[in-house]
C-alpha cells in the first residue's frame, strides 16, 4: 500500500489526518494546503507512514505545499510533539493554531492556491518605513546601579547551555534595564542572536518598546500580539522566523514563533495569570519558555517582583538560580503603605474614605498624579429591583449582566458571553420601576471623582477604554503629566513608570481574601505589591511622600502585614508552608477534566463514568499508586454556564507526575474508541490549572 502523509490540522478530533502526497515531494515539517470537506485548510506534515484506518479510495491528496513558509526542522517538531503530549492535545492544536490568521488563509488569485504574501509584504514594508531611522544609543555600563551590575555580571558569566534564573526584583528596581543590558551583550557577542521577551499584557508593550528602541536599532525590534492587524502580525512572524529580527517582544502566543538564532528567552512578570491560555489548549507560556530554553540549551530569565509560588519553590530547590534586586533603581525608599479601616465608615462618598479624599485633594494641589485602583470594570456590577429579588441576570450564563455606560447610554453586558441587553424601565419580575445600580465599577468611579474634583483631568484605563490607539494616546498623556487622576484596573498595576505619580488608593481590596480558589490570596498579594510599586519613582519634590492607601474591612488580616512590610519572602514562606500541609501545588500536581455540553445531565453522566474509569485504573495499579493518585467527585465549575453551555469538572491530584500522565494517556486512548458520546459534549484536560 502506498505511503501517506500524516498531516496535523487545527482540529481536536484526531492527532493527524492522512493524505496522499500526489506529485509533491514532501517531508515532515513542511506546511501544506489540504482539502477538508468543501474548504481548504493549512496543515503540517508530521510523519510519513501507512494509512491509519481508511481505505485508499477515501484518502484525498495534498493540494500543494505552502509557498513562503519555512519548514519546521526535525528537532523542533519533536519538541513540540512532547509539549502536545504533556497537554494531551494534538500537535496541530498547538502549531497550526499558533500561525497568524493571515498565514492560514488561501487567497483567490490567478494561481490555484496562493497565500496572502502580497498584502503581508506590503504591511512589512509600511512597518519598516515607520521605524525611526537612528542607530542604537551608546550604552554605558555606568548607567547601572551596583545591584543591577552584579546581576548582569552573573547572567553574562554563566556557562553556555541551559541556565534558568529567577530574577526577583522589587518594583522599581530596574529589571528592564538589566534585561536591556543583557540583550545588548548577547547581540554584541553574536550579531545574529535573537532574543524572545514575553510580557503578559498588550498594555505593557508601548512603553517597553519605546525603552528598548532607545538602546537598540528600532528596525531590529518588533512587537507581536493579537492586537496587531492580521497582515502586520503575519509579517512580523515571518521576519522573525527568517532571522531578520533581533528582539521579539510578545504576549504568550509568541512562544510558538520559530526563531532560528534564538539565544535567550526572558519572561517578564512571570507570575502573571495572563501567561495561562484559558481556551482551547490550556498551555502555560512561562513553562513553555523554560522547556524551550532547556531543549535548546540556552538561558531563560524569569523576572518578577512577586514570583509565582511554583517558580519560588523551584528556586528553593535549586532548580533555578535566584538573583535579587532589593533596592529601587532611584535609591529612593519604597512608598509607605497605610491601611484605611473601612469598618466604621458608612456609605463613603465615591467609595473613598475621608482619609483618601483628603490625600487626593492635597496631592492635586501640588500637581501630583494619583492612581485610583479598582479591579472592576463597567459602571456597576448589577442592576437590582428594590421591591423583589430580581437582579440583572444573563440569560445565557450563570452570572449577572454588568451595567455599562457607553456614549452616554446605559446597557447591560455580560462579561462572559458578551450578550447585551437594554436597561429595562420596569422590573421584569414584579413590574416595579425602582431599579438601582448596585456597587461600583471604574466607569461610575470616574464620574464620581470628576464631580468631587471638577478641576482635575481624569483618565480611565480598563479593558473597555484601553484599546488600540486610545490606549497608546492615554498612556502618552499620563506620561507627559497631562492627567491628574488615573482610574484603572489591574492592567495598570504593573510595568508602568510615571514620574508625577505620588500616591495610589486601592478600593475594595478585600475581594480576594476569602475566594474559593486557593491561589486567590497569592494573586491579591501580587496585585497589591505591583500597584504599590507605582508611586514615587522619580526625584520630583512634593510635600507629601509617596504613599499607598489600601481601604479594607479586614486590616488585621496577615496578608496586609506582609504587604505593608513589602516582604514577599515572608508571604511566600507562609503560602508554601500552607500548601505543603494541605498537599497543594507545587507539592502535588493537578489536572482538571473539564466538560461542557448543552444539557447538564449529559455532563454529569460523562463525568461519573470518567470517575469510575479513573478509580478502576487506580485500583488496577495497586496500593502504591492509590497512595499518590486521587480522583475527586465531579462538581460544577465556578461559572457553571457560559453562553448556554453547561460546564463541570473533575479533579485529579497526583504526587507523581509521570504516573499521572500515563493515566491521562490511557483515558484518552479509551475515549478515542468510544462511539456513544453526545455530539454536543466537549471535554479536555487542563494540566496544571490556574483556577480550581
N, C-alpha and C positions, 0 to 999 in steps of 0.2 A: 504494500500500500504506500502511496506517495506520502512524503513528509508534509507536515503542515506547520504554519506559524502559530504559536501561542501568542495572542495579542491581548494586552491589558487595556481595558476601557474604563472610563469613569462610571462604572456601574457596580453596585454592591451585590449583584445576584450571582456572580461567579468570579473566581480568581483570574480567569482568562477565557478567551473565545478563539476557536480555531478558524483559520483562513488559509486557503492555498496561496502560495506566493505569485502564481501566474508567471509572467515572463520577467518578473523583477528578481534580482539577486539581493536578497535581504538577510540581515544578520541581527541577532539580539542587540537591543539598544537603539534601533532605528525607529523613527516616527513614521507612521503610515496613515493614509486615508483608507477607511474601510466602510463597506455598506452596512447599515443597520436598519432593517425594515425599509422604509422609503427614504431614510435620511442617510447622510454621510457623517461619520464620526472620525475623530482623530484617535489613534491608538498607539501603543508602544509594544514593539516586538520584544518579548521577554525570553523566548526559547523557541527552538525548532524541535519538533517531535512527531509522534504519531497522533492521529485523531483521538480525542478523549472518549467520545461516546457516539458521535453522529456518523451516519453512513456518508461516504464520499459525495453522493448526489445532493446532500443537504448542506455541504460546506461551500461557502462562497469564496471568491478571490479578492485579494487586496486590490484596491483601485489604483494606488500609486504611493510612492514614498513622498513624504512632506519635504518640499524643497526649502532650503534656507534654515532648517532646524538641525543643529548639531546632534549627532547620535550620543547616547549615554554610554560611557565606557563600561566594561565588564565589572570592574571593581565597584563603581558607583551603583550599578544595577544590583549587585549582590548586597551592598549595604542597605539600599532602600527596601530590598526584599526582607531583610532582617527586621527593619523597622515595621514593615507591614505585618510581619509575623508577630511582633510584640503587641501591636494594637489589634491583632486578629481582624484584619481587613484585607482587601485586595490591593495589590500594589498600584493598580490603576486609580484607586480612590485617593492615593497619595500623589503620585507623579503626574498622571494625566489631569487630575483636578487642579494641580498647582500651576498649570500653564495659564498665562494671561488669557483672558477671554478672546482677544483679537487673534491669538495664535491658534485657537481651536475652531476658527470659522473658515468655511470654504466660500470663496467669492465666485460669483457668476461672471466669468470673463470669457474671452475667446478661447482660452485653454480649458480643457475638460475639468481640471482641478487646479486651483491656484489659491495660495494663501494671501493674506492681506498685506503683502510686502510693500506695495507702493505707498499705501496710507501710513504704514508703520515707519517706513524710511523718511517720509515727509515729516512725521511727528518728531523723529530723531533729529533731523536737520534743523527744524524750528527750535527744538530744545537746545541744541548746541549753539545756535546763533544767539540764544537768550542768555548764555552763560557769560559772566563777567570776564572780560579779556585782560587778565592780570596774572602775573606769576605769583607763586605762593610766597607768603611773607617769610622773612628771615627769622628763623627760630633761635631763640636764645635760651639756653638752659637756666639762666638766672631768673627767668620768669617763675620757676617752680619754687615752692616753699620746701623746707628741709624734709618734711614727711613725704611730700609728693616726689621729690627727687629720690628718696630712699626706696619708695615703692617702684618707681620707674627703673631704678638700677636692678632691683630684684627681678622684674619682668624681663629686662634685656639680658641679664646674666644667666637666666635659666637655660639649661641644656636643650638642644634641639629635640623635638619629639612632643608627645602629648604632655601638657603641663596645665592642669586645671587650677585656677586661682580664684579665690573668693575675696573680692576687694570690698571690705566693709568700711565705708567712709561716711561719716555723719553728713547730714545735709549741709551743703555749702563748703564742703572740704576740698572741692576741686577735682572730683573724679573725672569730669570731662576733659580737663587739661592733661590728666595722666593718660587717658585714652588717646588723646590727640598726639601727645609726645611719643607714645608707644607706636602708634600707627606710622608716624613720620620716621621713626627709627627703622621700622620694618621696610618701608619703601626706599629709604636711603641705602639700606643693605641690599635690597633686591628691587630694582625699578619695576619689575613685572608683578611684584607681590600684590595680592588682593586681600582686603580685609572686609569682613561682614560685621556690621554693627547693628544689632537688633534693639529696637525700642518698643515699648508696649503700646503707645498711643500715637495716632496721627498728629495730635495736637502738640506733641513734643518735637516734631521734626523741623518746623520752620526755624526756630531759634538755634537748634542744634546744627542744622545745615549751615546757617549763617556763620556760626562759630568755626565749623570745620573749613568752610570756604575761605575764611580769613587766613588760614595757615597752610592749606593745600590748594593745588591747582583746581579751580572750580570745575573745569571740564572733565576732571577725573573722578568727580563725586556725583552720585545720583541717589535720589530718594525713590523707594519702591514701596507702595502701599495701595490699598484698594481704592483710595480716594482719587488716584490719578485717572486721567482719561484713558480709555482702553488702548488706543494706539500708542500713546506715550509709555504706558506701563509695559506693553509688549516690546517697545523699542529699547527701554532700559534693560529688560530681561535678556534680550538678545545681545546687547552690547556687553553686559556682564558675562554672559556665557561665552562670548568670544574673547574675553580677557581684556577688553578695551577700557574698563573702569577699574580704578584702584580701590575705591571705597564705596560700598553699597550700604546705605542706611535704610533699614526696612522694618516693618512690623512682622508679626510671627510667620506669615506665609513666605517671607524672603528666605527662610531657612532652606527652602527647596531649590533655590536658584543654583544652577550648575556654575561653578567658578573654577576655571582650570588652574589658576595660580593662587588658590586660597592659602594664606599664610597664618591667619589667626581669626578667631571669632570672639566678639565682645557682646555680652548680653547686659544692657543697661537696665536698672530697676528689675533685676532678675526675679524678685519676689512677686511681681505684679500678676494678678489673675488673668490679665489680658493675653498672656502667653499660652493659655489653655484654649484650644479650639472647642467650642461648645456645640457645634453641629457637625454632621457627617462624621468623619474620622476624628475622634477626640484626642488629638495628639497634644503634647506639651512641648512647645518650641524651645524652651530652656533646656529640657532634657535632650531634645534632638541636637541642639548645639553642642552639648557635651559629647554625645555619642559620635557626632560627625567629626568633631575635633579628635576624638580618640581614634577613630578609624583612619583618619588622615595623618595621625601623629603630628598634630600642630597644637599650639597653645589655645586655651579658651579662658576668658576672663568673665566672671560673674560679678557684677557690681551692684551694690545697694546700700542704703543707709539702714534698711530693715530687712535683712536677708530672710528668705523662706526658711522654715524650720528644717526642711529637707536638706538645703544647702549648708545651713549652720551645723547640722548633725554630721554631714559628710566631712566638714572641716574638723569637727571634734574628733572624728575617727581617723583623721589623717589622709582621707581620700582627696581633699582639696587643700591647697596651701592657703592659709588665711593671711591677708595683707590688710593693714589697718591705717585709716586716716582719722585721727581722733580730734583734730582741731580744724577750725574753719580756715579757708584759704586767706581770708582777710584778717585773720588773727583776732577778730572780734569775738566776744563771748556769745554763746547762743542766746536766743531770746528767753526772757523769763516766761514761765508758763504758770498761769493763775487759774484756779478752778473757781467758777462762779456758781454758788449753790442756788439752784432754782426751786428748792422745796417750799420756800416761803413766799415765792413770787407768783401772784395770781394774774393770769391774763397779761403777760408782758407785752408792751407795745411793740409790734412787728417781731414778736418773739425775742426781743432784746431786753436783757436785764438793765436796770438803771446804770449799773457799772459799765456795761458795754456801750450804751448810748453816750455816756459821758466821755469815755475814751475816744470814741469815733469823732465826736464834736471837737475834742481837744486837738486831735491829730489833723483834722481837716483845717483847723485854723492855722496850722503850720505848713500847709500844702503837702502833707504826707499822704501816702496811699494806705488804704485799709482793705483787707480781703475779708469778706463775709462768706464763710464756708457752710453750705447747706447741701447735703448729698441727696437731694430730692428735686428732680426737675418737674416742670409743669406749674400750674397756678395753685392747685390744691389736690391732695391725694384722692379725694372723693367728694361727691355731692350727696347730701343727706336730707331726708324728709324729717321735719320737726315733729310730725304727728304720728308717724308709724316707724317701722323698722327698715324701710326702703333705703338702700344706698345704691349708687350708680354701678350696677353690675355689668360685666362684659358678657354678652350672650354667647360668646364662643370660648371663653376661658373661665377658669375658677379664680377670677381676680376682679378687682374693681376698675372701672374706667376712670382715668385721671382727668380732672378739669384743666383744660389748657385755654390760653387766650392767644390768638394769632390774628394779626391785623385788626386788633380792636374787637374781635368777635370771640365769644366763648364756644367751645365744643368739648365733647368728651372723647378721649382717645385711650385705647388700651395699649399699654407699653409692651405687651407680649405678642399680640397678633396684628396690631396696627389698626384694628377696626375703629371707625369714627362714628359719632352719633351727635345729633343736635341736642342741645340742652333743653330738657322738657320744661314747659311752663307750669305744668301741674304734676304732682306725684303720680307715676303710672300705677301705683298700688292702691292709694286711697283718695287721690284727687286733690290733696292739699296743695295750696300754692306756695307755702312757706318752705322753699328748698334753699339750703345754705351750703356753702363750701366749707368743708372741714379740713383743718390742718393747713399747712403752708408749704408751697414749693418755691423754686427760685424766681418764677415769674411774679408771684404775689409779693415775695420779699423785695424784689426790685421796685415794684410800685410803692410799697410801704416806705422803703428807705428814701425814695425820691420825695415823698410827702414830708418826711421828718427832716431831711437835709436838702431843701429845694435848690440850694446854690451848688451842690456837688454834682460833678459829672460822673454818671454811672455807666458801668458796662456789665453785662451778664454773659457768662460763658458756661454753657452746658451743651448737651447733645443737640438741643433744638436751635441754639444760637450759634454754636461753634461748627459751622460747616463751610468748606471751600474757602473762597476769597474773604468772606466775612470773618472767618476765624483768623486768618493772617492779618487782616486790617485791624481787628480788635486787639490782637496781641501787640501789633506795632504801636497802636495808640497807647496801650498800657506802658510799653517800654519807653515811649517818648515822654511819659508823665502827663499825658493829656487826660487821663482818667483818675478820679479821686477814690471812688468806691468800686470795688470789683466784687460781684456776686457770682459764685460758681460752685460747681460740684467737684467730684474727685479728679476730673480732668485738669484741674488747676493745682492739685496737691503736690505735683512733682515736676521737676525738670525746668521750672521757670525761674528766672533771675531778674527781679525788678528792683532798681536802685532806690526808688522812693517808698517801697513797701515797708511800713514800720510796725504794722500790727495785723493780727489775724483774730477774728472772732468766730468760734465754732459753735453752731447751733445744733441742738438735738444730738449731742454726742453719744447718748446712751443707746442708740438704736442697735448697735452690735453687741451689747453686753450680755444679752440673755437669749440670743438666737439659738435655734436648734443645731445648726451646723457647728461642729467643734472647731472649725477654722475661723469662726466669726470674730473672736477676740483678737486673733493674730492679725486679721485684716483691719480691724478697728485701730489697733495699736500702730500698724504701719501707716494708715491714713493720717492719724493724728501726728505722728512723728514727721511724716513727709510735709504736711501742711504747716507744722510748727517750724520747719526749716526755711520757710519762705521769707519772713521779715528780717530786717537788719543785715542785709548782705552788702551794704556799702558804708562808707565812712561819712555819709551825709549827716550833718549836725542837726539833730532835733532835740527839743527839750525832753520829750518822752523817750525812754529807752525802748528798744524792740520788745514787744510783748505779745503773748498769745493768751487769749481768754477762752476757756472751754466751759461752756454752760452745761451743767449736769445736775441731775436729781440724785446722783449717787457719788458724791465727792469722796466717799471713803472706800470706794472700790480699789483693790490693789493695783489694777491696771493703771489707774491715773497716777499713782505714786511713782511708777516707773516712767510714765510719760513726763511728769514734772521734773524728774531727775535726768531726763534724756538718757536713760540707762537701758539700752537694748539688750545688753548681755544679761542683766538681771531678769528681764522679762523672758528672754529665750530660755534661760535655765529653768524658770518656773513652768513654762509651757511644755518643755521637753520632759521634765520630771513627771508632769501630769499625764502626758501622753504615754510615757513608758509604763506608768502604773495602770493605765486603762487599756493598754495594748492597741494604741492607735498609731497611724503613720507619724514619723518614719520608721517606727519599730516593727510594725506589721504592714502588710500590703493589702490594698483594697481594690476590688473590681465590682462595678455595678453592671448587672444585666438590665438594660433599660428597654422598655417595651412601650409602644404606643399603637393605638387602634381606635377606630370609630366607636366600637362597642366596648364598654368597660368590662363586661363579663368575659369577653374573648381574652382580654389581657390577663385576668387573674387565673383563668383556666390554663393558659400557656405558662404562667409563672409558677403555678402549683405543680404542673408537670415537670417544669425545669428544676424546681426544688427537689422533687422526688428523684429526678435523674442524678443531680449532684450528690444527694445523700447516698444513693446506691453506689455511685462511683467512689465516694469516700470510704464506705464500708468495704468495698471490694479491695481497697488498697491496704487495709489493715489498721491496727490501732495506732501505729506511729503517724500515719497520715491524718487520722482523725484528730490527733493532738495538735496539728499545725494548720489544718484547713477546716473552715467552718462556713456553713451556709445559713443565712438568716431568712426569716419569713418575708414574703412579698409585701410591699407597702406602696401606697400611692406616693408619687413624687410631691415635693413641697408645693409645686404648682401642678395640680392633678389633671388639669385640662387646659390645652392651648389650641386655639383655632379649631375647635370641635374635635380635637384628638385627645382621647383619654390617655393618661400616662402613669406608669407604675414601674417599680424597680425591685430588684433582689440583690442583696449584698453578699459578696463572697469575701472572706477575710482569711489571710494566709500568713504564716510565719516563714514560708519557703516559697520564694518567687518562681523558680523553675517548676516546682510541683504545681503551683497554681496555673502556670501557662500550659502545662501538659493537660490539666483538667479542662481548661477552656478549649484547647485544640480538639480534644475528644468530643466535647459537647458540640462544637462547631461541625465536626465531621458527622456526628449523629444527626444533627438538624439538616445537613445537606441531603440526607437520604429521606427526609420526611416529605410527604406529598399532601399532607392534610392541613397545612397552615392556612388560616384565613387570609384572603388576598389583601385585606386592609391592615393586616398586622405587620408591624416592622419592629425588629429588635436589633440591638447592637451591644457590644461590650464597651464600657467606659473604663479603661485601665488607668489606674492612679487618678480617680475622680477628684475634682476640687470642690464639689459640693455633694453632700450626702442627704 
